Amino acid sequence: MSKVWVGLLGLLLASGCAGSRAVCPREGGRAWSEVKSEHFRMHTDLSPEVATKSAIELEKLRRALLLAWGTDFNPPGSLDVILLRNTSELAEFTQGRYVGFVSTTERGPLLVMSGEGYLLDNGPELQLQTHELAHYLSQHVLLRQPRWLAEGLAQYLETTHIKPSTGEAVLGRVNANSRNYVTRNGWLGIDELW
């Protein structure tokens, strides 16, 4: 993601703007809140209650993803998260090309995504949010990643599921998006892959 977009998102936060179309609270948009957890500092235009619950769920998801690298892996520090209320808000800053992304700013790493009204609800947004968090965490293990490896690893890890009944993390389920793509379009040849 270019620095221009990160700058625009930073300006959005600094000015307190948000809404279905990024409207400032003083112009009728929703108020922004900040919620801090052990590993995340979340800025969002969702309600403070939903933001707090989302931060707790993001911590659970982080712990589940850490299992991919063993029990001793636990990168230090915190991650700034901008959680926009929906994809319409995010699309204003990404021209609809991204539903989430990880970037680095002068303040450190930044995760930007939309919540569609709620952060972790086991829908398609959860898979995308898991994908972006996987990108961030894998950067602590594999310092140099070709794009095919970074995306392949994130696609594998995005299938992480936390069983509600036991809290157990399950890794390595079938990636439904990838399976559906292959079903519709067939396997790609080597020339197409490169």
N, C-alpha and C positions, 0 to 999 in steps of 0.2 A: 504494500500500500504506500502510495507516495506521501512525502512529508506534507504536501498541501492538504490532503484529506485529514491527516492527523492534526494539522494546525487548525482546520475548520472545526473538527470535533473538540479540540481544546478551547477554541473560541466559544463554541456552544456551551461548554461547561462553565467557562468563566462568566458568561453573560446570563446563565441560568435559563437558557432557551430550550424549549421542547414543545411537543404536541404532535398531532398526526402529521404535521408538516413543519415541525421544529419552530413553534411559536413560543416566544418568551412568556413567562407567567404574567408579566405586566400587560401583555397583549391578549390574555385569555388562555394561555397554555398552562400545562400542568407544572406544579412545583417540582424541583429536583431535591433529592435527598442523598446523603452519603451514609453508607453502612460499612463498618470495618469488622473484619474477622481476622483470624490468625494469619491467613495467607492472601487475603483479598481486601482491596479498598474499592467498594462498588459505588458508582455514581449513577443514579437512575431517575427517571421520571415516573416510575412505578411507585405505588404507595410505600411508605416506610415499613409497614408490616410485611408486604410482599418482598421488599428489598432485603429485609432481615432474614426471612425464610429462604430466599434465593441464595444469600451468602452462605447460610448453613448447608443448603443442598450442594452448592458449589464446592464447599470443603469436603463433603462426602464423596463427590465425584473425583476430586483431586486425589483423595486417599485411594480410591479404587484404581485410578490410572497409574499411581505410583507402583502398584503391584507388578506392572509389566517389567519393571527394572529391578525387582527384588525388594526385600523388606528393609534394607538399609538406605535406600534411595529416598532422599527428602531434601530437595533444593531449598536453600534459605531465601529469606526475603518475602516480599509481598508483590502482588500483581494488581495494577490498577485495572478496573473493569468499568467500561461504559456500557450500561445495559439500557438500550432504547426500548420504549414501550412496544414497538412493533416494527415490522420490516418496512413499512411506509416511511417511518422516521429515518431509518437507516439508509434507505434508498436515496434519500435526498442528498446524502453525502458520498454515496458510492455509485450513483447512477444505476442502481439496481443490480450491479454486477456482483456484489458480495452480500452474503447474509451474516457474515461475521469475519473478523480477521484479527491477527496478532501483529503487533508492530512494536517498535522501540522508539521512545521519545527521549528527550533530555532528562526526564524524570525517571526513566526506566521502562520496563515492558508494559504494554498496554493491550488489553483484550477488549474488542468492541463487538457487540452482538445485539440482536433484538430478542425481546422476551415474549412477544405475542401475548402480552397480558400477564404472563407468569413465566418464570425462568425454567424450572425443571419439571416437566409434566409428562415425560415419556413419549412425547410426540416427535415429529420430525425436527423441531427446533432443538430438542435435547441432543439428538445425534449431531447436529451441526455445532452446538455449543461444546460437546465433548470433543469433536474434531479439532476445534480451535484451541481448546485447553491442551489437547494432546500435542499440538504443534509447539506450544510454549514449553511444556515439560520435556519433550524430546530434545529441545535445544540445549538442555543441561547435560544430556548424555552424549549425543552425537553432535559435536560442535560444527562439523561441516557435513551438510546433507544435500546431495543433488535433489532436484525437485521431485523426481520419480520416487525416491526413497522417502522424502518428507511426506508427500501426499499418500503414498502407499501405507506408511506406518500410521498416519492419522486416520486413514480409512479403516484400517484394522482396529485401532483403538476406539474409534467412534462407536463401535458395537458394544462397548462396555455397558453392562447392565447391573444395577444394584437391586437385588431381590428385596421387595418391601417387607416380606415376612421375616427374613433373617438378617438383612443388611449385608448379605454375602455378595461380593463382586464376581461377576461372570465375564470373562474375556474370551474373545475368539468366536463369537456367534457369526452366522452368515451375514454379510453386509448386504442388506436388501436392496439398497440403491445400486450397488455394483452388479448384483445378480440381475436386477430388472433391466439394467442397461445392456448387459450381455444377451439377455433373452430377446430384447427388442432388436438389437443391432448386430449380434454375433460377435465372435472373438475378433480382436484387432490383430492384424499382421505385424511383423517386426517393423516394416517400413512406417506404418501408421503410428506405432508406439514411439519410435524415435523421432 
